[in-house]
Each structure stands twice: as structure tokens, then as C-alpha cells.
Amino acid sequence: MPSLTASAIALAFIPSSGLATEVQVHVPDTGGAAGSAELLNRAARALCNILKSRNEHIVSVWVYPTNESDTVYVQYTSSDARSSINVEHFALVTMEGDRIARLRTLPSESAAR
């Protein structure tokens, strides 16, 4: 079975709600991302599923490899349906198979103010 490439993940769409809307997942065009494509894809799908269960509207998702074989850095933007204000989030996601073993959210610049 051929492995996913970074460009394949960038074109993969992940359902973001029960509606027909979808989220496009972006990854950097680097050798590290290409080598971690399967991990990046699993992490993006798992995180989007969690956010969807919390009724967060996901605007965009970027997933970056780290030096750890089971951990990715994620930058995503969500919006509150009531106010339509976009909020940027940052997280380190450690995977165990297809599930998130640890999710560490990092403070965004707007939250630090």
C-alpha cells in the first residue's frame, strides 16, 4: 500500500460537521512532512473529530511534523457560530494509533493579552 505524501494530505478533506462543509488540511511542503504524512493525516482527522464533537466550526488546519515520531504541532482556526469571530489555536498532539493520546493546547497571542 503506498504511503500518503504531504501533497495528498493537503488535498484531503475532512468533514467538519453534519453539513456538507469540509475542512482542508494543510501541511508544509517539506521532506519532513512527506516522511510523516501518515502521522499528520491521522492527527488531523482525530483532532477534527474532537473539535466537531465540541461543536467548534473549524476554518483551517495546518499540521507540522516534530522530531518525535508520534507527535505533531497543529495550528487551527475556529469560529464561534454565534459571533463569527475567528480564533487561532495551537496544540501539540501525541498520537497512539488513530487516537489522540495527549493533547496539549498552547496559549495563542490573543489569549496572552
Backbone as numpy.savetxt, mean C-alpha at the origin, in Angstrom:
# Nx Ny Nz CAx CAy CAz Cx Cy Cz
5.99 -20.70 -12.55 5.14 -19.53 -12.55 6.04 -18.29 -12.55
5.87 -17.38 -13.51 6.73 -16.21 -13.54 6.40 -15.27 -12.39
7.44 -14.60 -11.88 7.21 -13.66 -10.78 6.73 -12.33 -11.33
6.07 -11.59 -10.48 5.59 -10.26 -10.87 6.76 -9.31 -11.02
6.65 -8.39 -11.91 7.66 -7.34 -12.03 7.11 -6.08 -11.41
7.98 -5.13 -11.13 7.54 -3.86 -10.54 6.52 -3.18 -11.44
6.72 -3.23 -12.74 5.76 -2.57 -13.63 4.42 -3.27 -13.61
4.40 -4.58 -13.37 3.13 -5.29 -13.28 2.35 -4.85 -12.07
3.04 -4.61 -10.96 2.34 -4.14 -9.76 1.77 -2.75 -10.01
2.54 -1.91 -10.67 2.07 -0.55 -10.93 0.78 -0.57 -11.74
0.57 -1.59 -12.52 -0.63 -1.68 -13.33 -1.73 -2.49 -12.66
-1.42 -3.12 -11.53 -2.41 -3.94 -10.84 -3.39 -3.03 -10.09
-4.65 -3.36 -10.20 -5.66 -2.59 -9.50 -6.20 -3.41 -8.35
-6.44 -2.73 -7.24 -6.96 -3.39 -6.05 -8.31 -2.77 -5.73
-9.37 -3.59 -5.62 -10.67 -3.02 -5.28 -10.59 -2.26 -3.96
-11.16 -1.06 -3.93 -11.09 -0.25 -2.71 -12.41 -0.19 -1.97
-13.46 -0.68 -2.54 -14.75 -0.69 -1.85 -15.70 -1.60 -2.60
-16.92 -1.66 -2.14 -17.93 -2.45 -2.82 -18.34 -1.82 -4.13
-17.94 -0.58 -4.36 -18.28 0.10 -5.59 -17.33 -0.30 -6.69
-17.49 0.28 -7.85 -16.64 -0.07 -8.99 -15.31 0.66 -8.98
-15.03 1.41 -7.91 -13.77 2.14 -7.85 -12.63 1.20 -7.49
-11.45 1.53 -7.95 -10.27 0.72 -7.68 -9.11 1.63 -7.34
-8.11 1.05 -6.69 -6.92 1.80 -6.31 -5.77 1.31 -7.16
-5.03 2.24 -7.73 -3.83 1.85 -8.46 -2.66 1.91 -7.51
-1.93 0.82 -7.44 -0.76 0.72 -6.57 0.47 1.08 -7.38
1.30 1.96 -6.83 2.51 2.41 -7.51 3.73 1.87 -6.77
4.76 1.56 -7.53 6.04 1.16 -6.97 7.14 1.90 -7.72
8.27 2.12 -7.09 9.37 2.77 -7.81 9.91 1.85 -8.90
10.45 2.42 -9.93 11.03 1.65 -11.03 12.50 1.42 -10.74
12.76 0.50 -9.78 14.13 0.20 -9.37 14.34 -1.31 -9.37
15.59 -1.73 -9.36 15.91 -3.14 -9.27 15.42 -3.75 -7.97
15.53 -2.97 -6.88 15.05 -3.47 -5.58 13.56 -3.74 -5.59
12.80 -2.86 -6.23 11.35 -3.06 -6.32 11.04 -4.26 -7.21
11.76 -4.40 -8.29 11.53 -5.53 -9.19 11.83 -6.85 -8.46
12.89 -6.87 -7.66 13.24 -8.07 -6.91 12.29 -8.39 -5.78
11.54 -7.39 -5.33 10.59 -7.57 -4.21 9.14 -7.48 -4.67
8.90 -7.64 -5.96 7.57 -7.40 -6.53 6.47 -8.21 -5.85
6.72 -9.48 -5.58 5.69 -10.30 -4.95 5.35 -9.79 -3.55
6.36 -9.46 -2.76 6.15 -8.91 -1.42 5.40 -7.58 -1.49
5.79 -6.71 -2.40 5.13 -5.41 -2.53 3.65 -5.59 -2.86
3.35 -6.51 -3.75 1.97 -6.76 -4.15 1.16 -7.33 -2.99
1.71 -8.31 -2.27 0.99 -8.90 -1.12 0.72 -7.85 -0.06
1.71 -7.02 0.22 1.56 -5.98 1.25 0.51 -4.96 0.85
0.54 -4.54 -0.41 -0.44 -3.55 -0.88 -1.86 -4.11 -0.79
-2.04 -5.34 -1.21 -3.37 -5.95 -1.14 -3.86 -6.08 0.30
-2.99 -6.55 1.19 -3.38 -6.73 2.59 -3.72 -5.39 3.24
-2.90 -4.37 2.99 -3.17 -3.06 3.58 -4.46 -2.47 3.04
-4.68 -2.56 1.74 -5.91 -2.03 1.16 -7.13 -2.74 1.72
-7.03 -4.04 1.97 -8.15 -4.76 2.57 -8.45 -4.27 3.98
-7.41 -4.00 4.76 -7.60 -3.47 6.11 -8.24 -2.08 6.05
-7.72 -1.23 5.19 -8.27 0.13 5.09 -9.71 0.10 4.62
-10.00 -0.78 3.68 -11.36 -0.91 3.19 -12.30 -1.33 4.32
-11.84 -2.25 5.18 -12.69 -2.71 6.29 -12.94 -1.58 7.29
-12.07 -0.58 7.31 -12.24 0.59 8.18 -13.03 1.70 7.49
-13.53 1.41 6.30 -14.28 2.37 5.49 -13.48 3.60 5.10
-12.18 3.43 4.96 -11.34 4.53 4.48 -11.34 4.52 2.96
-11.52 5.68 2.37 -11.44 5.81 0.92 -9.99 6.03 0.55
-9.40 5.10 -0.19 -7.99 5.17 -0.55 -7.86 5.90 -1.87
-7.06 6.97 -1.86 -6.84 7.77 -3.05 -5.65 7.24 -3.85
-4.54 6.98 -3.16 -3.36 6.45 -3.84 -2.51 5.64 -2.87
-1.72 4.72 -3.42 -0.83 3.87 -2.62 0.51 3.75 -3.33
1.57 4.02 -2.61 2.94 3.77 -3.08 3.56 2.77 -2.13
4.22 1.74 -2.66 4.85 0.71 -1.84 6.32 0.63 -2.23
7.19 0.66 -1.21 8.64 0.67 -1.44 9.29 -0.51 -0.70
10.28 -1.15 -1.32 11.00 -2.22 -0.63 11.90 -1.64 0.46
12.24 -2.47 1.43 13.23 -2.12 2.45 14.34 -3.16 2.39
15.31 -3.06 3.28 16.37 -4.06 3.33 15.92 -5.36 3.99
14.73 -5.36 4.58 14.19 -6.55 5.23 13.38 -7.35 4.20
13.53 -8.65 4.21 12.86 -9.50 3.21 11.35 -9.62 3.40
10.84 -9.19 4.56 9.41 -9.31 4.83 8.75 -7.97 5.14
9.45 -6.86 4.95 8.94 -5.55 5.35 8.99 -4.56 4.20
7.93 -3.76 4.08 7.86 -2.71 3.06 7.49 -1.39 3.73
7.80 -0.31 3.05 7.41 1.03 3.47 6.25 1.43 2.57
5.19 1.95 3.15 4.00 2.33 2.38 3.66 3.79 2.63
3.37 4.48 1.56 2.86 5.85 1.63 1.50 5.80 0.94
0.46 6.16 1.67 -0.86 6.16 1.04 -1.64 7.40 1.44
-2.56 7.74 0.57 -3.42 8.90 0.79 -4.86 8.40 0.89
-5.54 8.86 1.92 -6.95 8.51 2.07 -7.75 9.80 2.22
-9.05 9.66 2.01 -9.90 10.84 2.19 -11.10 10.45 3.03
-11.58 11.42 3.75 -12.77 11.26 4.57 -13.95 11.59 3.66
-14.86 10.65 3.49 -15.99 10.85 2.58 -16.85 12.05 2.97
-16.88 12.35 4.26 -17.71 13.46 4.73 -17.11 14.82 4.38
-15.77 14.94 4.48 -15.16 16.25 4.26 -14.33 16.32 2.98
-14.08 15.22 2.36 -13.26 15.10 1.14 -11.87 15.73 1.29
-11.34 15.68 2.52 -9.98 16.16 2.77 -9.04 14.97 2.65
-7.98 15.12 1.85 -7.00 14.06 1.69 -5.98 14.10 2.82
-5.66 12.93 3.35 -4.69 12.81 4.43 -3.62 11.81 4.00
-2.37 12.20 4.15 -1.27 11.32 3.78 -0.83 10.50 5.00
-0.57 9.22 4.76 -0.17 8.30 5.81 1.12 7.59 5.41
1.89 7.19 6.43 3.13 6.46 6.21 3.13 5.27 7.16
3.62 4.12 6.67 3.63 2.93 7.51 4.74 1.98 7.11
5.21 1.23 8.08 6.08 0.08 7.83 5.20 -1.14 8.01
5.19 -1.99 7.01 4.33 -3.17 7.02 5.21 -4.41 6.97
5.07 -5.26 7.98 5.80 -6.53 8.01 4.80 -7.63 7.69
5.14 -8.41 6.69 4.24 -9.46 6.21 4.64 -10.82 6.75
3.65 -11.67 6.90 3.83 -13.08 7.22 2.91 -13.83 6.26
3.47 -14.27 5.16 2.64 -14.85 4.10 1.80 -13.77 3.46
0.48 -13.99 3.39 -0.42 -13.00 2.79 -1.06 -12.08 3.82
-0.66 -12.20 5.07 -1.27 -11.35 6.10 -0.23 -10.41 6.69
-0.74 -9.32 7.24 0.14 -8.34 7.90 0.43 -8.83 9.31
1.70 -9.05 9.58 2.11 -9.48 10.92 2.27 -8.29 11.84
2.73 -7.16 11.28 2.92 -5.96 12.09 2.73 -4.73 11.20
1.95 -3.79 11.70 1.69 -2.54 10.98 2.09 -1.40 11.91
3.15 -0.69 11.54 3.63 0.44 12.33 3.37 1.71 11.55
2.41 2.48 12.01 2.13 3.76 11.35 3.11 4.80 11.84
3.52 5.65 10.94 4.47 6.71 11.24 3.73 8.04 11.17
4.09 8.99 12.01 3.40 10.28 11.98 3.69 11.02 10.68
2.66 11.63 10.13 2.84 12.44 8.93 3.19 13.86 9.35
3.64 14.64 8.40 4.01 16.02 8.70 2.81 16.80 9.22
1.64 16.57 8.64 0.44 17.30 9.07 0.06 16.91 10.49
0.30 15.65 10.88 -0.05 15.21 12.24 0.93 15.78 13.27
2.14 16.09 12.83 3.15 16.59 13.75 2.96 18.07 14.09
2.17 18.75 13.31 1.95 20.19 13.54 0.98 20.47 14.64
